[in-house]
Amino acid sequence: MSKLASFLGRIIVWGVVVLVLIYLWTPMAIDLIMSLEPGSLLRFPITGVSLRWYVFLFTTPIFLDGMKISFSLAIVAAILATVLAIPSSIAFVRYKFPGKGFLTTLFTAPLATPAVVIGVALLYFFSLLNFGFSFGNLIIGHLLLTFPYALRTITATMFGFDTSLEEASMNLGANVIETFRNITFPIISPAVIASFIFAIAVSLDDVGATIFLVSPQTQTLNIALLGYWRWSLDPTVGAASAFLILLGVALTLIAERVVGLDRFLF
């Protein structure tokens, strides 16, 4: 009886897993298929197979400019988030100081705050300071969005760090900087790389906050697509969605390969 119950339990678990995967992947699969529609309307099922709209996506100035802004913004925000997350993670894991709990909550608050709320708050804040619209405003906004992910990833690695290696290094005459360069950073480098990759993915995906911070000169790809969607229903949006989906999947697989996504949960 126990063997039968165990067998049925495994079937139920795998059945649920398959249903969840179907639920998650079906919309993306349909989008990939729709992006290959040769006609001028986004439809399913498609009437043929063509890469026409991918060519259009990568040759149209408004989308190319949007890609340049998006990738530049994502890389800069990811670099800043990762660089700031390293000392922050070390401080939170190894030291006790007044306000530690409050700062932890404050730094990770964007994870639980809708991006739209962050965008509206930043728009109001920048308006009070008469900053106007600029690429710098976008960097600040995306830094707020990406920093918590970088912080969580590196902090998870720091919890399992063997500090005796650093102590041995310093006992052999190395100073703090040399120890960090030769011991600490090489050990946590997989998490640093994963943080950078994950921050890029989060930045490229954001629309809710970005839409309040862009200007005609600093439109990201997502915002350019939203504007295009208002007056055209051709499969260009499907091609762009497929491109971003595949890019996101690739970045996620790289992060999993480098450090393991289970490190994000702690």
Secondary structure, 3 states (H helix, E strand, C coil): CHHHHHHHHHHHHHHHHHHHHHHHHHHHHHHHHHCCCCCCCCCCCCCCCCCHHHHHHCCCHHHHHHHHHHHHHHHHHHHHHHHHHHHHHHHHHHCCCCCHHHHHHHHHHHHCCCHHHHHHHHHHHHHHCCCCCCHHHHHHHHHHHHHHHHHHHHHHHHHCCCCHHHHHHHHCCCCHHHHHHHHHHHHHHHHHHHHHHHHHHHHHHCCCCHHHCCCCCCCCHHHHHHHHHCCCCCCHHHHHHHHHHHHHHHHHHHHHHHCCHHHHCC
